[in-house]
């Protein structure tokens, strides 16, 4: 079937003439549809970056199968209650009627609908009920964000039991990788040359391709560090800087201290994000912002900060219920500035006008991060940019730098305690990225945040860092906050390079204007540490090694303690050494 034919469907049944009347497909959707119609598979996995339009593709497939009489019923399985409603509304726009109110208690299919929209949890509660429904009529099952089927063995088993008899199954995801080894039902795994079995998609459309096609926006990541101060359970008071190499435990405590609503880090970052939103709205008047919080208490506190800052209370979404869905829909259709939410808005929720985000959560898995960033990348017109404000911690910065990296779900992992097993470098990076979250969860309640401040660190774009270390509120920070809200990806990179080049002469002039004797030792040492950290970050990206491994190798070669205790001479020696590594001299 040609792409032209895929874009111009003619209804096979007069009583369902509305099926398939959605607008013209994007190139990738048309290509994926042609492949689907040509192969006619029972199972099909489509992997497309968040914001690319997976829902439109799936509904066009559903319309085709209904028109051809291959199926007579549609079942959609989604992660949340809100997404059930979102699917039903999107389906209605192309003439397919889904019932999002179907319940296990009634168990009855209303004949006025072409199908139902369910949650994974609902299917897991009564898989045999849904198996019976699936067997009652030829059914297409659309499984949205299918990586959730591996969230627990019961969910995966229930999905397999309920929908094994389906005529067709269409699985969708924007993030096919998981940080565990739970197999995902109805997904094909193929063994690679390294002996590791990885998920195999029938069609893939990544962020890099979507950015090239102007389907998604370029993302500027604004990283903020700063000084953190907390008290341990033993009563010891500890200070550390967010963004500098720390142990796993110290990173967890520093990160959570930064997110404490009573400190200064959050208000400072919210002020910067609101300034960025103001600049974006100069070009995109209805642009909105989203703060993703760790828990409900923090979300309410962040909302109070935004109310004081803007004079208007933001929309607050705390749970996955009908009221929350209504608040999300109301915000999506308005021109309000801010929404604050916990996890539920991080995945699948469609609010295309979101352009500025604050990642104010301690969740560090690559899966969650990719879905969270996906809320901001959907492009409505060419040139729109997205900005996401981040804590300057290694796992999150790694995810941001790897935004264009496509991962598959790997089943094989090494066994512990000397048992045989398989391992891949990619799996190691994922485990490392999750380490901080696991540690912080174990340590919850074992410390008390005492204070924090925010310091603009750098802008990360296309895996490159831009920006000099500067205090929050400085001219350097405002240079980046004031970037235009409409720029093509190539223009973004050009503007960032030009602004960094302009900053460096003024920075050097300020340094030379100071009397060296009047520059405090701790400020000079802090500047050295920052320089070393940037070099380590760049070398880590070049070599593929984790930051901690690069620091360890430097210590092994140059000697001395961890960076936090190293002297100025020791740090200088490591700077010289890593510069030699860049040019191939070990």
ABEGO torsion letter per residue (X at the ends): XBAAAAABBBBABAAAAABGABBBBBAAAAAAAAAAAAAGBABBBBBBBBGAGAAAAAAAAAAAAAAAGABABBBBBBABAAAAAAAAAAAAAAGBBBBAABBAAAGBBBAABAEBBBBAAAAAABAAAAAAAAAABBBBBBBBGAAAAAABAAAAAAAAAAAAABABBBBBBABABBABABBBBGBBBBBBAAGBBBBBBABBBBAAAAAAAGABBBBBBBBBBEBBBBBBAAGBBBBBBBGBBBBAAAAAAAAAAAABAABAAAAAAAAAAAAAAAAAAAABAABBBBBBBABAAAAAAAAAAAAAAAGBBBBBBABBBAAAAAAAAAAAABABABBBBBAAAABGBBBAABABBBBABABABAAAAAAAAAAAABBABBGBBBBBBBBBBAAAAAAAAAAABBBBBBABBBBBGGBBBBBBAAAAAAAAAAAAAAAAAAABGABBBAEBBBBBABBBBGGBBBEBBBBBGBAAAAAAAABBABBBAAAAAAAAAAAAAAAAAAAAAAAAABBAAABBAAAAAAAAAAAAAAAAAAAAAAAGBBAAAAAAAAAAAAEEBBAAABBAAAAAAAAAAAAAAAAGBX
